Amino acid sequence: MDIISIINYKGGVGKTTLTTNIAGDLAQLGHKVLMIDLDPQASLTFSFLKPDEWKEKVADKHTIKNWFSDSKKVRTERFEDLIITPHTVKDSLKNKGKLDLVSSHLELINVDLELATKLGGANMTQAKEQFIKVHHRLLDGINQLPNDAYDIILIDCPPNFNIVTKNAIVASDYILIPAKPDYLSTMGIDYLKNSLDKLVKEYNEYVSIEDSDLDDYEPINPQILGVVFTMVQYYGEKPISALRPFIAQTKQLGFDVFKDTLRENKTLFADAAQYGIPVVISKRNSGINVIDGINGIVKELLNKL
């Protein structure tokens, strides 16, 4: 089971569109995929569920909020109880693969505040133990699942580095960074890597403390798979000239850049979200270049795992 967090500090970079279509293409290839939506904006969730359906069937008992919450009335102890199978995708896949979802909640933004109250302790050792336990909460849930339940788990992270996001990093084997080829989206990539390195170092130092209650916790070592450029405009077979310097700059920083990109096509992606079926699964005649790009991204991703 490979666990991949998809994250960028900058919002509006096509993160959710990338996640839904990678997940959809993997499922089409026969893989068992679980998506976990950690973003309180819940864009991934609403890419598969209508708001009314989410409110009536999911919001109270089947979101990631139920896993992190302190309230006994809200919290669940069985991670599998949070997993749903969007019916629109299930019908489209026709038993090819598996595509499940742990939904987000609009109140997830409050969970970070709840988790922050658990940090600290009577002494330094206790404080470090609490740090590990708080940041290991998501992985505790994933570890409840049978190892063969899913081939790949994709975690859609919010555009920040708060405690919920750090939970995703701790749980992950790999990190995938989506970015628009523009100044604001690319400038934070190096800063994100520094934050990742700092978290890994701190977490692993705490795990190694002797005479603590952390014997069951392992060091972490999430690897950055690379940067996928999104919302890319093309002229002919290449990105337009205004975008190329940002792609080149990212390579110069030492990051692997995926050969294929997620092409710009607002109409195509908007329609897909409306019907709850990723573009890559919809099999429509238009947008073949977009679908080819997604196929290429997924092929390269699988080669990197």
C-alpha positions as CSV (number, residue, x, y, z in Angstrom):
1,M,0.0,0.0,0.0
2,D,1.6,3.3,-1.1
3,I,0.4,6.5,0.6
4,I,0.8,9.8,-1.3
5,S,0.1,13.3,0.0
6,I,-0.7,15.9,-2.7
7,I,0.2,19.3,-1.3
8,N,1.2,22.9,-2.2
9,Y,1.1,25.9,0.1
10,K,-0.6,27.9,-2.7
11,G,-4.3,27.3,-3.2
12,G,-5.9,27.4,-6.6
13,V,-3.2,25.2,-8.3
14,G,-5.5,22.5,-9.6
15,K,-4.6,20.2,-6.7
16,T,-8.0,18.6,-6.4
17,T,-8.5,18.2,-10.2
18,L,-5.1,16.5,-10.3
19,T,-6.1,14.2,-7.3
20,T,-9.4,13.2,-8.8
21,N,-8.0,12.3,-12.2
22,I,-5.0,10.5,-10.9
23,A,-7.3,8.4,-8.7
24,G,-9.7,7.8,-11.6
25,D,-7.0,6.7,-14.0
26,L,-5.4,4.4,-11.4
27,A,-8.8,2.8,-10.8
28,Q,-9.3,2.4,-14.5
29,L,-6.0,0.5,-14.6
30,G,-7.4,-1.9,-12.1
31,H,-5.9,-0.4,-8.9
32,K,-7.7,-0.2,-5.6
33,V,-7.6,3.5,-4.6
34,L,-8.7,5.4,-1.5
35,M,-8.9,9.2,-1.6
36,I,-8.8,11.1,1.7
37,D,-9.9,14.7,1.7
38,L,-8.2,16.7,4.4
39,D,-9.1,20.2,3.0
40,P,-11.9,21.9,4.9
41,Q,-13.0,23.5,1.5
42,A,-14.0,19.9,0.7
43,S,-13.4,20.4,-3.1
44,L,-12.4,16.7,-3.5
45,T,-15.5,15.6,-1.6
46,F,-17.8,17.7,-3.7
47,S,-16.2,16.5,-6.9
48,F,-18.0,13.2,-6.2
49,L,-20.9,14.1,-4.0
50,K,-23.7,16.7,-4.4
51,P,-23.9,19.0,-1.3
52,D,-27.3,17.7,-0.4
53,E,-26.2,14.1,-0.6
54,W,-23.1,14.9,1.6
55,K,-25.3,16.7,4.1
56,E,-27.9,14.0,4.4
57,K,-25.8,10.8,4.2
58,V,-22.2,11.7,5.1
59,A,-21.7,14.9,7.1
60,D,-22.7,13.6,10.6
61,K,-20.9,10.3,10.8
62,H,-18.7,9.6,7.7
63,T,-16.1,12.4,7.4
64,I,-12.5,12.7,8.5
65,K,-13.7,15.1,11.2
66,N,-15.2,12.1,12.9
67,W,-11.7,10.6,13.2
68,F,-9.9,13.6,14.6
69,S,-12.7,14.9,16.9
70,D,-12.4,14.8,20.7
71,S,-16.2,14.7,21.1
72,K,-17.5,11.2,22.0
73,K,-20.7,12.0,20.2
74,V,-18.8,12.8,17.0
75,R,-15.7,10.6,17.1
76,T,-15.5,7.2,15.5
77,E,-13.0,4.5,16.5
78,R,-13.3,2.5,13.2
79,F,-11.6,4.2,10.3
80,E,-13.4,1.9,7.8
81,D,-16.7,3.4,8.9
82,L,-15.7,6.7,7.2
83,I,-15.1,5.2,3.8
84,I,-17.8,5.6,1.1
85,T,-17.9,4.5,-2.6
86,P,-19.2,7.3,-4.8
87,H,-21.9,5.7,-6.9
88,T,-21.3,7.7,-10.0
89,V,-17.7,6.5,-10.3
90,K,-18.6,2.9,-9.3
91,D,-21.0,2.7,-12.2
92,S,-18.5,4.1,-14.6
93,L,-15.6,1.8,-13.6
94,K,-17.7,-1.4,-14.1
95,N,-15.6,-3.5,-11.8
96,K,-12.2,-2.5,-13.3
97,G,-10.8,-1.2,-10.1
98,K,-11.9,0.4,-6.9
99,L,-12.3,4.1,-6.0
100,D,-13.3,5.0,-2.5
101,L,-13.4,8.3,-0.5
102,V,-13.0,9.6,3.0
103,S,-14.9,12.9,2.9
104,S,-13.9,16.2,4.4
105,H,-16.1,18.4,6.5
106,L,-16.5,22.2,6.3
107,E,-15.8,22.3,10.1
108,L,-12.5,20.5,9.7
109,I,-10.8,23.9,10.2
110,N,-11.7,23.7,13.9
111,V,-10.0,20.3,14.3
112,D,-6.5,21.9,14.1
113,L,-7.4,24.0,17.2
114,E,-8.6,20.9,19.0
115,L,-5.4,19.0,18.2
116,A,-3.3,21.9,19.3
117,T,-4.7,21.7,22.8
118,K,-3.3,18.2,23.1
119,L,0.3,19.3,22.5
120,G,2.4,19.9,25.6
121,G,3.0,18.0,28.8
122,A,4.3,18.2,32.4
123,N,7.8,17.7,31.1
124,M,9.8,17.7,27.9
125,T,9.5,13.9,27.4
126,Q,5.7,14.0,27.8
127,A,5.5,16.9,25.4
128,K,7.4,15.0,22.8
129,E,5.3,11.9,23.3
130,Q,2.2,14.0,22.8
131,F,3.7,15.5,19.7
132,I,4.2,12.1,18.1
133,K,0.7,10.8,19.1
134,V,-1.1,13.8,17.8
135,H,0.7,13.8,14.5
136,H,0.3,10.0,14.1
137,R,-3.5,10.1,14.4
138,L,-4.3,9.7,10.7
139,L,-1.8,6.9,10.3
140,D,-3.4,5.1,13.3
141,G,-6.6,5.0,11.2
142,I,-4.9,3.9,8.0
143,N,-3.1,1.2,9.9
144,Q,-6.5,-0.3,10.9
145,L,-7.1,-1.2,7.3
146,P,-6.0,-4.5,5.9
147,N,-2.7,-4.0,4.0
148,D,-4.3,-5.4,0.8
149,A,-7.5,-3.2,1.1
150,Y,-6.0,-0.6,-1.2
151,D,-3.0,-0.4,-3.6
152,I,-2.7,3.4,-3.3
153,I,-4.0,6.1,-0.9
154,L,-4.1,9.7,-2.2
155,I,-4.4,12.4,0.5
156,D,-5.6,15.8,-0.7
157,C,-4.0,18.3,1.7
158,P,-5.1,21.8,2.5
159,P,-2.8,24.7,1.4
160,N,-1.1,25.1,4.7
161,F,1.3,23.2,7.1
162,N,-1.0,22.9,10.1
163,I,-1.4,19.8,12.3
164,V,-3.9,18.1,10.0
165,T,-1.5,18.5,7.1
166,K,1.4,17.3,9.2
167,N,-0.7,14.2,9.9
168,A,-0.8,13.5,6.2
169,I,3.0,13.9,5.9
170,V,3.6,11.5,8.8
171,A,1.3,9.0,7.2
172,S,2.8,9.2,3.7
173,D,5.4,7.3,1.8
174,Y,5.5,9.9,-0.9
175,I,4.8,13.6,-1.6
176,L,3.4,14.9,-4.9
177,I,3.5,18.7,-5.5
178,P,1.1,20.3,-8.0
179,A,2.0,23.8,-9.2
180,K,0.9,26.3,-11.7
181,P,3.8,27.6,-13.8
182,D,3.7,31.1,-12.4
183,Y,5.6,33.1,-9.8
184,L,3.4,32.6,-6.8
185,S,2.8,28.9,-7.2
186,T,6.5,28.0,-7.8
187,M,8.1,30.3,-5.3
188,G,6.8,28.2,-2.3
189,I,8.0,24.8,-3.5
190,D,11.5,25.1,-2.0
191,Y,10.0,26.5,1.2
192,L,7.6,23.5,1.3
193,K,10.5,21.1,1.0
194,N,12.3,22.9,3.9
195,S,9.1,22.5,6.0
196,L,8.9,18.8,5.2
197,D,12.6,18.3,6.1
198,K,12.1,20.1,9.4
199,L,9.0,18.0,10.3
200,V,10.7,14.8,9.5
201,K,13.8,15.7,11.5
202,E,11.8,16.8,14.5
203,Y,9.5,13.7,14.4
204,N,12.3,11.2,14.1
205,E,14.3,12.8,16.9
206,Y,11.3,12.5,19.2
207,V,10.6,8.9,18.1
208,S,14.1,7.9,19.1
209,I,13.8,9.1,22.7
210,E,14.7,6.4,25.2
211,D,12.5,5.7,28.3
212,S,9.4,6.9,26.6
213,D,6.1,5.3,25.5
214,L,7.0,5.6,21.8
215,D,8.3,2.1,21.1
216,D,5.5,1.3,18.7
217,Y,6.2,4.3,16.5
218,E,8.6,4.2,13.6
219,P,10.7,7.0,12.0
220,I,9.3,8.5,8.8
221,N,10.9,9.2,5.5
222,P,8.4,10.6,2.9
223,Q,10.0,11.0,-0.5
224,I,9.1,13.8,-2.9
225,L,8.0,12.2,-6.2
226,G,8.2,15.5,-8.1
227,V,6.3,18.5,-9.3
228,V,3.3,18.2,-11.6
229,F,2.6,21.4,-13.5
230,T,-1.1,22.1,-13.7
231,M,-3.5,24.5,-15.6
232,V,-0.9,24.6,-18.4
233,Q,-1.7,26.4,-21.6
234,Y,-0.2,25.0,-24.8
235,Y,0.7,26.3,-28.2
236,G,1.2,23.3,-30.4
237,E,3.0,20.6,-28.6
238,K,4.7,22.8,-26.0
239,P,3.6,25.0,-23.1
240,I,3.3,28.7,-24.1
241,S,6.5,30.6,-23.9
242,A,5.5,32.7,-20.9
243,L,5.2,29.5,-18.8
244,R,8.5,27.8,-19.7
245,P,10.8,29.9,-17.4
246,F,8.9,28.8,-14.3
247,I,9.2,25.1,-15.3
248,A,12.9,25.5,-16.0
249,Q,13.4,27.3,-12.7
250,T,11.8,24.5,-10.8
251,K,14.1,22.0,-12.4
252,Q,17.1,24.2,-11.5
253,L,16.1,24.0,-7.9
254,G,16.7,20.3,-8.1
255,F,13.1,19.0,-8.2
256,D,12.0,16.3,-10.5
257,V,9.4,17.7,-12.9
258,F,6.9,15.3,-14.4
259,K,7.2,15.2,-18.2
260,D,3.5,15.4,-18.8
261,T,1.3,18.2,-17.4
262,L,-2.3,18.8,-16.5
263,R,-3.5,21.0,-19.3
264,E,-5.8,23.9,-18.9
265,N,-9.4,23.2,-19.9
266,K,-11.9,24.9,-17.6
267,T,-15.0,23.7,-19.4
268,L,-14.0,20.1,-19.4
269,F,-13.1,20.0,-15.7
270,A,-16.1,22.0,-14.6
271,D,-18.5,19.6,-16.4
272,A,-16.7,16.7,-14.8
273,A,-17.2,18.1,-11.3
274,Q,-20.9,18.7,-12.0
275,Y,-21.5,15.1,-12.9
276,G,-19.2,13.5,-10.3
277,I,-17.0,11.7,-12.8
278,P,-13.4,12.6,-13.4
279,V,-12.5,13.7,-16.9
280,V,-10.2,10.7,-17.3
281,I,-13.1,8.3,-16.7
282,S,-15.8,10.1,-18.7
283,K,-14.5,8.8,-22.0
284,R,-15.7,12.0,-23.8
285,N,-14.5,12.7,-27.3
286,S,-13.3,16.2,-26.5
287,G,-10.2,17.0,-24.5
288,I,-8.2,14.0,-25.7
289,N,-5.0,16.0,-25.1
290,V,-6.0,16.6,-21.5
291,I,-6.7,12.9,-21.0
292,D,-3.4,11.9,-22.7
293,G,-1.6,14.2,-20.3
294,I,-3.3,12.6,-17.2
295,N,-2.4,9.1,-18.6
296,G,1.2,10.2,-18.9
297,I,1.3,11.6,-15.4
298,V,-0.1,8.4,-13.9
299,K,2.3,6.2,-15.9
300,E,5.3,8.2,-14.6
301,L,3.9,8.2,-11.1
302,L,3.6,4.4,-11.1
303,N,7.2,4.1,-12.4
304,K,8.4,6.2,-9.5
305,L,6.7,4.1,-6.8
